[in-house]
Amino acid sequence: MRLTFWGAAREVTGSMHLVESNATRLLLDCGSKQGHRAEANARNANLPFDASDIDAVLLSHAHIDHCGNLPTLTKNGFTRDIIGTHATNDLARIMLLDSAKIQEQDAAYLNKKRALRGEEPIQPLYTRADAEAAIRALTGRSYNFWFELPRASMRVQFLDAGHILGSAITILHIHEGERTIRLGYTGDLGVKDKLILRDPQPAPPLDYLIIEGTYGNRLHESRVDSEAELARIIGETARRGGKTIIPAFALDRTQEIVYSIHRSILNGALSPLPVFVDSPLAMDATEIYRMHPEVFDQETDAFMEKQEDPFGFRQLTYTRDVEASKAINTLHGPAVIIASNGMVEAGRILHHVKNNIGEPNNTILFVGYQAENTLGRRILDGAKRIRIFGDEYPVRARVERVEGFSGHADRNGLLDWARPIARELKGAFVVHAENDAADSLVDGLRALGIPDAIAPTYGQQMHLQ
């Protein structure tokens, strides 16, 4: 059996891992790389294998860095099943269509400027038609049930990863002759006591493990402290008369922040103020969350019995159309504006940042991980000026961060999850992590008794026995 890491290898985005056994070629995720535009576009557009040779894709969850390049796969000849949980597939449908829409819109916007300079037009990475082809390939499976892959000597099981709605830990039993290789892939592993969702399921016995390491060198604040910090920052900004701009992924983080603000207003930690969720995608994702209460934790179930809807309250406004989005920036006085994308790389958040980052009374509040070479990371790292849509803007707003809302397990959470099976593992591969985090988690895994723990590089191949 051969394993090749074609994404999220010593970087956080673009998850894609190729499993080859007997005559079967299987992809674990097919995500979009994010960061430097030219580099990301080149990586996403040029698959390092023949798409028509892939027998199936196992999709861990619906975040774009895990599913966002599926339309490129189908565009290049993939014709078989993309298999995820039912909730993942519901979310992937809206995520892929939104991604295609953004790419078409961004290409159109840039082509206007290119035309003025006499430059050739660019093409979007993929179109809505390409996204629809990928969506037609989506096939759903439930947690905790084994299923066989067609034309393959292997069976698969999804376990609840507790990261976002529908997220899965993928377990493969791969049969090669008389032996069976047990391979696990965490996807993105969630945190314990996370709002809304259940805790990650325990790790079963495995021979090899592919484990994410986004926070492999860091610890999170507690969820309770983070909720209090969120209320404090919003409240202080409001007392200055400013707006709090929150870049948040439309999927999971937006629902969690809305729920937290709702709770803080109810318990008196935050005075009521206008809150806008400016994202058609977030509206659609929230509806899908409402459709899947079967994956909610007991705390959220109890809240729903008393308050009915954790994702809606009197001061909250969801906006879908462009004119309503533009109108938000004409409002005066305190408000909270939540918009995607969470790394400030695309979408409506770019317009809200450019309209508000120059005002000292405002706050740009980050509630999620900012990958290297993203605009969000540059702002967080203290950039004095930023460029959006080709124009420069001074950074005068306050920049804050609350880390405890992360959907990723921190260093202790990752090691605690792996500890019960560590002594049995023949090898572990740390992915979805920048260099420092990857190396730190590798050291931690080795300390647990996994001497062959490594952080692979892009394109690195491993032969598993």
Residue pairs with C-beta under 8 A, 6 or more apart in sequence:
1 19
1 20
1 21
1 174
1 176
1 181
1 463
1 464
1 465
2 18
2 19
2 20
2 21
2 461
2 462
2 463
2 464
3 17
3 18
3 19
3 20
3 183
3 208
3 210
3 429
3 461
3 462
3 463
3 464
4 17
4 18
4 20
4 459
4 460
4 461
4 462
5 17
5 18
5 429
5 431
5 456
5 457
5 458
5 459
5 460
6 16
6 17
6 18
6 48
6 49
6 458
6 459
7 13
7 14
7 15
7 16
7 17
7 29
7 31
7 33
7 43
7 458
8 14
8 15
8 16
8 17
8 31
8 65
8 212
8 431
8 432
8 433
9 431
9 455
9 456
9 457
9 458
9 459
9 460
10 433
10 434
10 435
10 438
10 455
10 456
10 457
10 458
11 33
11 35
11 371
11 372
11 433
11 434
11 458
12 65
12 214
12 369
12 371
12 372
12 432
12 433
12 434
13 31
13 32
13 33
13 34
13 35
13 40
13 65
13 371
14 31
14 32
14 33
14 34
14 40
14 43
14 44
14 65
14 69
15 28
15 29
15 31
15 60
15 65
15 66
15 187
15 431
15 432
16 27
16 28
16 29
16 30
16 31
16 69
17 27
17 28
17 29
17 185
17 210
17 431
18 25
18 26
18 27
18 28
18 49
19 25
19 26
19 27
19 28
19 172
19 174
19 183
20 26
21 152
21 153
21 154
21 174
21 176
21 181
22 152
22 153
22 176
23 151
24 55
24 149
24 151
24 152
24 153
24 154
25 49
25 53
25 54
25 55
26 54
26 55
26 56
26 57
26 58
26 149
26 152
26 154
27 54
27 56
27 57
27 58
27 73
28 57
28 58
28 60
28 170
28 185
28 210
29 57
29 58
29 59
29 60
29 66
29 67
29 187
30 57
30 59
30 66
30 67
30 68
30 69
30 70
30 72
30 73
30 82
31 63
31 64
31 65
31 66
31 67
31 68
31 69
32 40
32 44
32 64
32 65
32 68
32 69
32 99
33 39
33 40
33 43
33 44
33 65
33 69
34 40
34 64
34 65
34 343
34 345
34 371
34 374
35 371
35 372
35 373
35 374
36 373
39 373
41 125
44 68
44 69
44 72
44 125
45 72
45 125
47 69
47 72
47 73
47 76
48 459
50 77
51 72
51 73
51 74
51 75
51 76
51 77
51 78
52 76
52 77
52 78
52 79
54 73
54 78
54 80
55 80
55 149
55 150
55 151
55 152
56 80
56 81
56 82
56 83
56 149
56 150
56 152
57 70
57 73
57 78
57 80
57 81
57 82
57 83
57 137
58 83
58 84
58 156
58 170
58 172
58 185
59 66
59 67
59 70
59 82
59 83
59 84
59 88
59 89
59 92
59 138
59 168
60 66
60 84
60 88
60 161
60 167
60 168
60 169
60 170
60 185
60 186
60 187
60 188
61 67
61 84
61 88
61 91
61 161
61 163
61 164
61 166
61 167
61 168
61 187
61 188
62 84
62 88
62 89
62 91
62 92
62 95
62 164
62 165
62 166
62 251
63 95
63 164
63 188
63 249
63 251
64 95
64 99
64 341
66 187
66 188
67 92
67 95
67 96
68 95
68 96
68 99
70 82
70 92
70 96
70 134
70 137
71 96
71 99
71 100
71 125
71 126
71 127
71 130
71 131
71 133
71 134
72 125
72 126
72 130
73 134
74 130
74 133
74 134
74 137
75 126
75 130
75 133
78 137
79 137
80 137
80 150
81 137
81 139
81 150
82 92
82 134
82 137
82 138
82 139
83 138
83 139
83 140
83 141
83 147
83 156
84 92
84 138
84 139
84 140
84 141
84 158
84 166
84 168
85 140
85 141
85 142
85 143
85 158
85 166
85 167
85 168
86 140
86 141
86 142
86 166
86 292
87 165
87 166
87 288
87 292
87 295
88 140
88 165
88 166
88 167
88 168
89 138
89 139
89 140
89 166
90 166
90 288
90 291
90 292
91 164
91 165
91 166
91 251
91 285
91 288
92 135
92 138
93 135
93 138
94 281
94 284
94 285
94 288
95 251
95 281
96 131
96 134
96 135
97 128
97 131
97 132
97 135
98 250
98 280
98 281
98 284
99 131
100 124
100 126
100 127
100 128
100 130
100 131
101 128
102 346
102 347
103 124
103 125
103 126
103 127
104 124
104 127
104 128
106 124
106 346
107 121
107 122
107 123
107 124
109 389
110 122
111 121
111 122
113 390
114 120
114 121
114 122
115 121
141 147
141 156
141 158
142 158
143 158
143 159
143 160
143 168
143 201
144 157
144 158
144 159
145 157
145 158
146 155
146 156
146 157
147 155
147 156
147 157
148 154
148 155
148 156
149 155
149 156
153 174
153 175
153 176
154 172
154 173
154 174
154 175
155 172
155 173
156 170
156 171
156 172
156 173
157 170
157 171
158 168
158 169
158 170
158 171
159 168
159 169
159 171
159 200
159 201
159 204
160 167
160 168
160 169
160 198
160 200
160 201
160 295
161 167
161 168
161 169
161 186
161 187
161 188
161 189
161 190
161 200
161 201
162 189
162 190
162 191
162 192
162 194
162 197
162 198
162 199
162 200
162 201
163 187
163 188
163 189
163 190
163 197
163 200
163 252
163 407
163 408
164 188
164 190
164 197
164 251
164 252
164 407
165 197
165 251
165 252
165 288
165 289
165 292
165 295
166 292
166 295
167 187
167 188
167 190
168 187
169 184
169 185
169 186
169 187
169 189
169 200
169 201
169 203
170 184
170 185
170 187
171 182
171 183
171 184
171 204
171 206
172 181
172 182
172 183
172 184
172 185
173 180
173 181
173 182
174 180
174 181
174 182
174 183
179 465
181 207
181 208
181 464
181 465
182 204
182 205
182 206
182 207
182 208
183 206
183 207
183 208
183 209
183 210
183 464
184 203
184 204
184 206
184 208
184 209
184 210
185 209
185 210
186 209
186 210
186 211
186 212
186 417
187 212
188 212
188 214
188 407
188 408
188 432
189 200
189 211
189 212
189 408
189 409
189 413
189 414
189 417
190 197
190 199
190 200
190 407
190 408
190 409
191 220
191 223
191 406
191 407
191 408
191 409
191 410
191 413
192 199
192 200
192 409
192 413
193 199
193 223
194 223
194 256
194 297
194 407
195 223
195 256
195 259
195 260
195 299
195 300
196 255
196 256
196 259
196 289
196 296
196 297
196 300
196 310
197 295
197 296
197 297
198 295
198 296
198 297
199 297
200 409
200 417
202 417
202 420
203 209
203 417
203 418
203 420
203 421
204 421
205 421
205 424
206 421
206 424
206 425
207 424
207 425
207 426
207 427
207 464
208 425
208 426
208 427
208 428
208 429
208 464
209 418
209 421
209 425
209 427
209 428
209 429
210 428
210 429
210 431
211 414
211 418
211 428
211 429
211 430
211 431
211 441
211 445
212 408
212 414
212 430
212 431
212 432
212 433
213 414
213 430
213 431
213 432
213 433
213 437
213 438
213 440
213 441
213 455
214 369
214 406
214 408
214 432
214 433
214 437
215 369
215 406
215 408
215 409
215 410
215 411
215 414
215 437
216 411
216 414
216 430
216 433
216 437
216 438
216 440
216 441
216 442
216 444
217 411
217 436
217 437
217 439
217 440
217 441
218 403
218 410
218 411
218 437
219 410
219 411
219 412
220 226
220 403
220 404
220 406
220 410
220 413
221 229
221 402
221 403
221 404
222 404
223 404
223 405
225 404
226 402
226 403
226 404
226 405
227 260
227 263
227 264
227 269
227 404
228 269
229 402
229 404
230 257
230 260
230 261
230 264
230 365
230 367
230 402
230 405
231 260
231 261
231 264
231 269
231 270
233 244
233 363
233 365
233 400
233 402
234 244
234 261
234 270
234 273
234 336
234 363
234 365
235 269
235 270
235 271
237 243
237 244
237 334
237 361
237 362
237 363
237 398
238 244
238 271
238 273
238 334
239 334
240 361
241 333
241 334
241 361
242 334
242 359
242 360
242 361
242 362
242 363
242 397
243 334
243 335
243 336
243 337
243 356
243 359
243 362
243 363
244 335
244 336
244 337
244 362
244 363
244 365
245 337
245 339
245 349
245 352
245 353
245 356
245 357
245 362
245 363
245 364
245 365
245 397
246 257
246 336
246 337
246 338
246 339
246 365
246 366
246 367
247 339
247 340
247 341
247 342
247 343
247 344
247 349
247 353
247 364
247 366
247 367
247 368
247 376
248 254
248 257
248 338
248 339
248 340
248 342
248 367
248 368
249 340
249 341
249 342
249 368
250 279
250 281
250 282
250 285
250 340
250 341
251 281
251 282
251 285
252 285
252 407
253 342
253 367
253 368
253 405
253 407
254 277
254 279
254 282
254 285
254 286
254 338
254 340
255 282
255 285
255 286
255 289
255 310
255 311
256 405
256 407
257 338
257 367
257 405
258 275
258 277
258 286
258 310
258 311
258 316
258 338
259 300
259 310
259 311
260 405
261 270
261 275
261 316
261 336
262 307
262 310
262 311
262 312
262 313
262 316
263 303
264 270
265 271
265 272
265 313
265 315
266 307
272 314
272 315
273 315
273 334
273 335
273 336
274 315
274 317
274 331
274 334
274 335
274 336
275 315
275 316
275 317
275 335
275 336
275 338
276 316
276 317
276 318
276 319
276 328
276 335
276 336
276 337
276 338
277 283
277 286
277 316
277 317
277 318
277 319
277 338
277 339
278 319
278 324
278 325
278 328
278 337
278 338
278 339
278 348
278 352
279 319
279 338
279 339
279 340
279 347
279 348
280 320
281 340
281 347
282 318
282 338
282 339
282 340
283 318
283 320
286 311
286 318
289 311
290 309
290 311
293 301
293 304
296 304
300 310
303 310
304 310
319 325
319 328
325 348
325 351
326 351
328 335
328 337
328 352
329 351
329 352
329 355
329 356
337 352
337 356
339 347
339 348
339 349
339 352
340 347
340 348
340 349
341 347
341 349
342 349
342 367
342 368
342 376
343 368
343 369
343 370
343 371
343 374
343 375
343 376
343 377
344 350
344 353
344 374
344 375
344 376
344 379
345 374
345 375
345 376
350 375
350 388
350 389
353 364
353 375
353 379
353 386
353 388
353 393
354 388
354 389
354 391
354 393
356 362
356 364
356 397
357 364
357 379
357 386
357 393
357 394
357 395
357 396
357 397
358 393
358 394
358 395
358 396
358 397
359 396
359 397
360 396
360 397
360 398
361 397
362 397
362 398
363 397
363 398
363 399
363 400
364 379
364 397
364 398
364 399
364 400
365 400
365 401
365 402
366 376
366 379
366 380
366 399
366 400
366 401
366 402
367 401
367 402
367 405
368 405
368 406
368 407
369 406
369 408
370 376
370 377
370 380
371 377
371 434
372 434
375 386
375 388
378 386
379 386
379 395
379 399
380 399
380 401
382 399
383 395
384 394
384 395
385 392
385 393
385 394
385 395
386 392
386 393
386 395
387 393
409 417
411 440
411 441
411 444
414 441
414 444
415 441
415 444
415 445
415 448
418 425
418 428
418 445
418 448
418 450
419 448
422 445
422 448
422 449
422 450
423 448
423 449
425 450
426 452
426 464
427 450
427 452
427 453
427 454
427 462
427 464
428 445
428 450
428 452
428 453
428 454
429 453
429 454
429 455
429 456
429 462
430 438
430 441
430 442
430 445
430 453
430 454
430 455
430 456
431 438
431 455
431 456
433 441
433 455
435 455
438 455
439 455
441 455
442 453
442 454
442 455
445 453
446 453
456 462
